[in-house]
């Protein structure tokens, strides 16, 4: 897969012990939301240890120009010439990061519409430092909330969470569909070596659940931290389509149930 980068990638000087933070922002027509979000990144006390990877997924607005014009942010731009969907934007971002990241780095995936607060990267790092391999910003733990989101979106999130908890029951996970997560690079690299270009196959919102279901075969330690979703900051209409997303979730469940177990080597050394 060809992933054009605008300039040579330089990833040096981690801001804390343990590695650097690579933030993947899948973005489709987010020119109105990116400036405020990137300003929040620039204001972080640990901003010099963060590289932001904006994946412009075939936007028809000025998403790419806004991203490249950001000040105070170490930013890389990954571009799709045409819109491929959220899942493929996440996949392109992860593959680009894995080309240059150190095993001790972490990858954070979050929304580009300013509904996720970059300040939460700090507690994500704390959980990774304490031994977690995956950390989910969760709306469904004490301190989490999504009251500002549209009712239909809230209902879908809760129904999907209940469905996946009942059928697949991944230990440590209450919020299966959250788009704000941190992963150890070493974990993602192991999974990417196994699945290759099939690491993320879903094109829509179900991609976040798909990735989690695949990573569970690596037997990761998963933790959750509270997410206060700030949907009131979002400018523009939601890109989520209820029926399409429900169909994607159901198809994903069927595929997961029918798929043969991955190779035991995914469990890592000593498994």
N, C-alpha and C positions, 0 to 999 in steps of 0.2 A: 504494500500500500504506500503510495507516495504522499508524504506529509511535508509540504514546503515550509521552511522556517525563514523568517525575514533576515536573520543575521546569525553568525556563529553563536552557539549557546555557551555561556560561561556560567558555571555553577560553583562558586567558591565562597569561602567565608561563612560557615554556618553561624547563626546568631546564638545558638545554645548547644550544650553538650548533647550528642546523639545524632546530629544531622540537620539537614536543611528541610524546609517545607516547600513543596511544590503544590500549587493550588490550580486545579483544572476548572475552568469556567466555560461550560458549553453555552454558546450564545447564538441565538437566532433573532435578529432584529431587536437588539437590546441597546441601541444607541441612546435611548432616553434614560435607561437605568444604570448604564455602566459608569458614568462620571461620578455619581454619588458613591457607588460601591468601591471604585478604585481610589477615591479620596479616603475612604475608610481604611483601605489597605495601607496607603501612604502614611496614615496617622498612627499605625500600630507601633508600639515601642520596639518590637522585634522585626520591623519591616525589612531590615537589611538581610535577614535570614530567610526571606520569602521570595520565591519566583512565581509569578502569576502567569498561567498559560491560558490565554483566551482562545477558544476554538470557535472561529466564525463559521457557522454552519450554513454557508450560502446565503447570508443576509442580503436583503435588498435595500437596507438603509446604510447608515454610516458607522455600523458597529466596528469594522476594522479600523477606520480612521480614528474613531474615538479611543479605541484601545491603544493604538500606537502613539496617540498624543498625550497619554497619561503621564503625569509628572510624579516623581518620587516613588515609582514602582518598578522593580525589575520585572519586565514583561516580555513574554514570548507570544507570538501570534501564529496559530495554526489555522489554515484556511481550507475550507471545502468550496469548490467552485459552484456546486449546487447543494441544495438542502438535502441532507441525508437522514435527518431525524436525531433526536436526543441521544439515543443509544450509540449511534455511530460517531457522534461528536465526543461523547465520553470515551469511546474506544480510541479514537484518534489522539485525544489528549493523553490518555494513559500510555499509549505506545510511544508518543513523543517523549514523555517524561522518562520512561524506562530506558530510553536510549542513553541518557546522560546521568541519571540519578545514582547515588551511592546506596548500598543496601541499608544503611542506617538512616536514610532520609525517610520522610513520610509524604504521602500524597493525600491531599484533601480535595474532594470533589464537592462543589457547592453550586447553587443557582446563581446566574448572572443578573437576576432581576431585582437585586437589592433587598430581597426578603430574608436573606441569611446574613448574620453579623460576623464579619471576620474576627472579631474579638474572641469568638468561641474557639478559635484555633489554639488558644492558650490552654484551656482545659482538655482539649483533644490531645495535645502534646503530653500533658500530665498523665493522662491515662495510658498513653503509649509508653512513657517512661516507667510506669508502674507495671508494665508487662502485657498490655493489650496489643493485639495485632490489628484489630478493626475497632474503631470507635464511631458510634452512630449518634448524631445529634437528634434526640428523640422528642417528639411532641407528646408522648404517652408515658412519661415518667414524671415523678414529682418535680415541679418547677417548669415543666414543659407546657406549651400552650399554642394553639393555632386559631384562637378566637377571631382573628382578623381575616381569616380565609373565607371564601364563599362557602355557603352551607353545602352545596353539592360536592365541592372538593373535600370538605371535612368528612362528609359521609363516606365518600369513596375511600379515603385514607383509613378510616376506622373499619370499614367492611373488609378491605384488603388485608389489614393487619390481623383481624380476627380469623380470616380464612387461612392465611399462611401460618399463623401460630397453631391452628388446629391441625393442619395437614403436614407441615414440614417441621415445625417446632425446633427452630435453631436456638440453641441455648444462649441466653443473654440478650435476645432480640425481642423488643416490644413493637418497634416501629420499622416495619419491613420496607416501607416505600419512601422513607426520608431520602432526600437528595443531597444531604449534607453529612459527609462521612470522612473519616481519616483511615488510611491504610498504611501499614508498613510496606516500604518498597520491596523488601525481601520476600514478603508474602505474595505481592502482586507479580513479582518476577517469576516466582515458582509456578504460579497459576498460568502466567502468560507462556511459559515454556511448554506447558502441557497442552493448553488449548489453542495457542497460536492466534490466528486471525478469528477464531471462534470464541475468544474470551468474552466478547460482548456481541451477541447476534441480534438481540432485539433492537428495533429502530426507535421505539417510543419510550414512554415513561416506565414500562416494565423492565427496562434495562437495569435499574438499580436493584430490583429483586433478583433478577437473573444473576448478576455479579455476586450477590450475597450467597445465593444457592450454590454457585460453583465454588466459591471460596470456602464454604463450610466443609468441603471434602479435604481441605488442607488442615482441618481441625484447629482453626484459629481461636485465640482468646478474644471474645467480643464483649465490649462494654458500651454503655450508653450514658450520655450526658444530656441535661435538659436543653431543649430548643424552644426559644420563644420566637415563633414565626412572625415576621413583620410584613404581612401582606399589605398593610396600609401604606407601605413605602412604594409598592410596585406601581409603575406607570404603564398603562396599556392592558389589553385583554389577556386572559389566560390562554395558553396554547394547549391545555389539557382538553381532550375530547372524551367524555364519559364513556360512551359505548365502546369506542375503539380501545380505550385503556382497559376496560373490563374484559374485553375479548382477549387482549394481550396477556392479562394476568391468568385467565383460565387456560389459554393455550400454553403458557409457560408452565403451569402446574402439571398439565398432562404430559408435556415433554420431559419434565423433571422426573415424573413418576415412571415413565417408560424407558428412560435412558439407562444404559448399563452403568454400574459404579465405575468411577474413574480409577486409574491405576493407583495401587497402594502407595507408590513412591510420592504422591502428592502430600502425604502426611509428614514428610520431612525426615531428617535424620533420627534414627532410633525408633521409628514408628513400627 
